[in-house]
Every structure is written in structure tokens, then in C-alpha cells.
Amino acid sequence: MIVEICLGNEKGISLFVESMRQIAASQHMTFIDNSAKTQRQLETIGQRKSGQSTPTINVAIEGDDSLGVTAGNLGLSSYQVALGFTDGSNVAEGQRFSDAVIQALGRRWKITKVTDGKGALPSKGCG
């Protein structure tokens, strides 16, 4: 399942990353933030100019048996983030996890489910 969120601004990004960190802790899972590394890699291959103001978001929450969620904004509008969930080996546990993440993030932002079989597309109204 894929959902998308408009974070609105730089403060929204910081709040989002911190929210993901807190969700990982509450679920006893691992939080990973590869945003800075991804930004450097994009600069190295010429896909991003050094000092470009658009932030790079690349974070994940990982659990056992491939259960988790990744979130990023590559190819999307500046403050738009897409979250892709993986169920791992237990579909029911995967559903419980995705529901918990969506509920937690939905307290602060509007969550939009991406149509099955489609990918997230840039939103003109989000940054």
C-alpha cells in the first residue's frame, strides 16, 4: 500500500521525521534516516545541485521479516512524501502496523491513499 502526505514546509519535514522516529520506538522497530546520504549521492551523480533548497526525504522504519515502511520525496513536490508499506511474512501484522502508522501521522496531516497499481505523482499544491 502507498499513501502520500503534504508536509507543507520545512517545519513539517522536521515534525514528520520526528514522528517517524517516535512511531519506530513505540513499535519496537528500527528507524533509519538516509536523507542526507541520499542528497549527497544525488549531488554526486549530478541529479541535484549542491545547496539546492528542496529538501531530500528518505526515511524508513524496519521490523522483523521485512515488515516496515519507507518514506521519500524523490520525484515528488518539495514537501510531498510518499510512504510505501511492506507486510513482511504476516499480512495481518502488516495491516496492523500500517494502520498504526497512518493513524499516528493522520493526527497531524491529511493522508491520501494512492490508487492500487499506481505510483505517487507530484502534487501541484504541495510546495
N, C-alpha and C positions, 0 to 999 in steps of 0.2 A: 504494500500500500504506500502511496505517496501523498503527502499533504504539503501545502505551502502556506507561508505566513509573510505578511508585510510588517517588517520591524519598525519602519518609519524614519529612523535616523540613527546616528552613531550611538546614542544612549540606548536605543532599542537593541542594538547589536550587543552591547555590553550586558544588558539585562538578559538577553537570550542566552548568551554563553554561560552566564552565572546560573540561570535557570536550568540549563542542561547539566551543569556540574552538580547542582543540588538534586536533580532527578536521579542522576547516576548514583550519588551517595545514598539516596533513600531506597534505591532498588538494589543496593549492594553490587553495583556493576562498575566498570571502569570507564572514566571519562577521558577522552583524547581530544586535544586541540592541535590540529595541524595547520591552522590558518596561516601563521607566519611562514612556516616551511613551504606551504603551497604557493604563497605570494612570491617568495624568493625563487622558487622553481619556475613560475610563470615569467618572472623578470629575466631569468637566465635564458629561457628559450624565446624571448622576445615577444611574448604574448601579453606583456604588461610593462608599462614604463615605471621605472623606479620613482617612488614618490607620488604615484597616481593616487588620487584621493578616494576612489572607490574601494571600500574595504573588501578583503577576501575572507570568506567564512568557510571553514572546513573543520567541522567537529563531529564527534561520534560518541555513542555510548555502546559499550560492548559487554555482553554477558556470556554465559556458557552456551555451548552448542550453536554458535552463530546467531544467537538472539541479540537484537540491537536495533540501533537507528543511526543513520548518518545524515548530516545536515550540511548543506552548502549553497553557495550562490553563484557558482560558475555558470556563465551563460544567462544569468537572470538579471533583473533590475538591481540597482545598487543595494537596496535594503530588503530585498525579497530573498527568502530562503526556502529551499525545498527539503523535506525530510523523507527519507526512504526507510521503511521498516523491514526487518527480516525476522521471520518467526522462529528460525532455528529448527530443532528437531521436534518441538512440541507446539503445534498450531494454537492450542488453547492458551498456553503460556505466552506465546507471541501476541495473541489478541489482547490478553490482559495487560501486557506491557505497553502495547501501542495505545490502548485506551487510557492507561495511567499517564502516559506522556502527553497525549492530546488534551486530557482533562487539565493537567498542570499548566501547560502552555496556553490553553484556552481561557484561563483566568485573566490573562493579560492581553492576548492577541486573538484576532479572528482567524480561525483555522479553516482553510478551504481544501477539501479533498480533490485530488486530481483524478480525472476520469480514468478508470482501469484501462490499461493498454496505451495510455498517452503519457507523455512526459510533461514536466512543468515548463511553462513558457514565460518569457519576460512579461511583466505586468507594467503597462504604461503609467499607472497611478501609484507606483511604489519606488520612488527615488529616482 
